Amino acid sequence: MTDIDLTALSLAELKQLEKNVAKAISSFEDRQKAEAFAKVSALAAELGFPLADLVGFAPARKRSEAVAKYRHPENPEITWSGRGRKPAWITDALAAGKTLEDFAI
């Protein structure tokens, strides 16, 4: 390893050296990860498996559709599950003094 006299460097040179070191470290880590990935992928392929199957990649779970809990008094096709923002018809009715129980299914 080369010895650098850090006391002889200016602040700008020290900051540039710091950036270069950080970049070198990041590049080294990326190369190491790529090499490890290649080795593990090759081993998985040698054993007859795709790497994704072995590391447990699972598709994201889908949320089930929310069940409607409240129904519009004039149009029964309009419902609200109670999740998310309150619909305008609920907000207006609550402001008029009604309760959520008035719209419960």
Phi, psi and omega per residue, in radians:
M1 nan 2.481 -3.125
T2 -1.431 2.471 3.091
D3 -1.609 2.222 3.133
I4 -2.002 2.294 3.086
D5 -1.428 1.664 -3.085
L6 -1.158 -0.449 -3.120
T7 -1.245 -0.339 -3.130
A8 -1.500 -0.168 -3.092
L9 -1.543 2.582 3.073
S10 -1.372 2.982 3.127
L11 -1.068 -0.754 3.137
A12 -1.087 -0.710 3.128
E13 -1.183 -0.674 3.088
L14 -1.121 -0.730 3.125
K15 -1.133 -0.699 3.114
Q16 -1.149 -0.702 3.088
L17 -1.076 -0.723 3.111
E18 -1.071 -0.758 3.118
K19 -1.110 -0.725 -3.134
N20 -1.135 -0.683 3.122
V21 -1.156 -0.774 3.125
A22 -1.065 -0.716 3.133
K23 -1.157 -0.697 3.135
A24 -1.150 -0.702 3.121
I25 -1.118 -0.807 -3.141
S26 -1.074 -0.765 3.134
S27 -1.096 -0.734 3.121
F28 -1.077 -0.806 -3.140
E29 -1.100 -0.709 3.122
D30 -1.096 -0.726 3.106
R31 -1.126 -0.714 3.131
Q32 -1.124 -0.741 3.119
K33 -1.114 -0.749 -3.137
A34 -1.103 -0.710 3.124
E35 -1.146 -0.764 3.120
A36 -1.111 -0.732 3.131
F37 -1.085 -0.752 3.140
A38 -1.098 -0.748 3.130
K39 -1.111 -0.782 -3.118
V40 -1.181 -0.701 3.103
S41 -1.096 -0.720 3.135
A42 -1.136 -0.719 3.119
L43 -1.133 -0.736 3.113
A44 -1.096 -0.750 3.122
A45 -1.127 -0.670 3.114
E46 -1.076 -0.593 3.126
L47 -1.512 -0.056 3.057
G48 1.561 0.394 -3.133
F49 -2.206 2.527 2.941
P50 -1.278 2.526 -3.092
L51 -1.031 -0.645 -3.117
A52 -1.048 -0.594 3.117
D53 -1.188 -0.585 -3.057
L54 -1.428 -0.519 -3.093
V55 -1.588 0.016 2.993
G56 1.416 0.557 3.040
F57 -1.177 2.121 3.129
A58 -2.089 2.505 3.099
P59 -1.092 2.586 -3.140
A60 -1.071 2.416 3.131
R61 -1.276 2.439 3.110
K62 -1.624 2.422 3.088
R63 -1.277 2.443 3.073
S64 -1.262 2.652 -3.135
E65 -1.168 2.377 -3.098
A66 -1.232 2.472 3.130
V67 -1.428 2.385 3.139
A68 -1.184 2.340 3.121
K69 -1.989 -0.389 -3.075
Y70 -2.275 2.501 -3.099
R71 -2.191 2.459 3.102
H72 -1.122 2.347 -3.063
P73 -1.174 -0.530 -3.080
E74 -1.716 -0.489 -3.139
N75 -2.217 1.709 -3.056
P76 -1.137 -0.183 3.098
E77 -1.347 -0.331 3.140
I78 -1.595 2.089 -3.126
T79 -2.281 2.954 3.071
W80 -2.514 2.408 -3.083
S81 -1.471 -0.249 -3.051
G82 1.653 -0.071 3.094
R83 -1.698 2.587 3.056
G84 1.337 -2.875 -3.125
R85 -1.128 2.547 3.080
K86 -1.270 2.379 3.073
P87 -1.153 2.759 -3.101
A88 -1.025 -0.653 -3.108
W89 -1.167 -0.553 3.064
I90 -1.254 -0.819 -3.128
T91 -1.034 -0.777 3.139
D92 -1.121 -0.728 -3.120
A93 -1.175 -0.700 3.108
L94 -1.142 -0.650 3.094
A95 -1.160 -0.499 3.141
A96 -1.445 -0.002 3.070
G97 1.812 0.009 3.112
K98 -1.412 2.960 3.107
T99 -2.051 2.883 3.111
L100 -1.102 -0.547 3.138
E101 -1.078 -0.446 3.113
D102 -1.138 -0.388 -3.083
F103 -1.919 0.054 -3.088
A104 -1.099 2.508 3.133
I105 -1.517 nan nan
